[in-house]
Amino acid sequence: MAGDRAKVSEGAVSGLRRSSPQGVYENEMMAVSHALTVQPRAGYAASVGGRPFEVDLVHLPAGKRFCPVHAHSTMWEY
């Protein structure tokens, strides 16, 4: 089973930096699950290789907050 595990280097994953207009919230997220996907297919779950969850690597600058308090109204379950 160990032979079929995908690997990706952190340097090979591009990050998405986001910040609020006032500069209170700021983060950079790297979508590791998307980088592990070998062959993208149609559909949301297929875009991450059909994995049951996603993995993101998040960099949070000192003194910044990740995001405002919020709630998700929809959960994706398979």
C-alpha positions in Angstrom: 0.0 0.0 0.0 2.8 2.4 0.7 3.8 2.4 -3.0 0.6 4.0 -4.1 0.9 7.1 -1.9 1.4 10.4 -3.7 4.1 12.9 -2.5 4.4 16.5 -3.2 7.1 19.1 -2.1 5.9 22.2 -0.3 7.8 24.3 -2.8 5.9 22.8 -5.6 2.5 24.0 -4.2 1.5 27.6 -5.1 -0.1 29.6 -2.4 -3.0 32.0 -2.4 -2.5 35.1 -0.2 -5.6 36.8 1.1 -6.0 39.8 3.3 -8.9 42.0 4.4 -9.1 45.7 3.3 -8.3 46.9 6.8 -5.4 44.4 7.2 -6.8 42.7 10.3 -7.1 39.3 8.6 -4.4 37.8 6.4 -3.3 34.3 5.4 -1.6 32.3 2.7 -3.2 28.9 1.9 -1.5 26.1 -0.1 -4.0 23.5 -1.4 -1.9 20.4 -0.8 -4.8 18.1 -1.8 -5.1 19.7 -5.2 -1.3 19.4 -5.8 -1.6 15.6 -5.1 -4.3 15.2 -7.7 -2.7 13.4 -10.7 -5.6 13.5 -13.1 -8.3 16.2 -12.5 -11.8 15.1 -13.4 -15.2 16.8 -13.5 -16.9 17.5 -10.2 -15.7 18.9 -6.9 -14.8 15.6 -5.2 -13.1 14.4 -8.3 -11.0 17.6 -8.4 -9.2 16.4 -5.3 -8.8 12.9 -6.5 -11.9 11.6 -4.8 -10.3 12.0 -1.3 -12.7 12.1 1.6 -11.1 15.4 2.9 -8.8 18.2 1.8 -5.5 19.2 3.3 -4.4 22.9 3.2 -1.1 24.3 4.5 -1.8 27.7 6.1 0.8 30.4 6.8 -0.5 33.0 9.3 1.7 36.2 9.7 2.4 37.2 13.3 -0.3 39.5 14.7 -2.8 38.6 12.1 -6.1 36.7 12.4 -7.1 33.9 10.0 -10.7 35.0 9.3 -13.7 36.5 11.0 -15.9 34.2 13.1 -18.4 32.5 10.7 -20.4 29.4 10.3 -20.8 27.0 7.4 -24.4 26.1 6.5 -23.6 23.1 4.3 -21.4 20.1 5.0 -20.2 17.8 2.3 -20.3 14.1 3.2 -19.8 11.1 1.0 
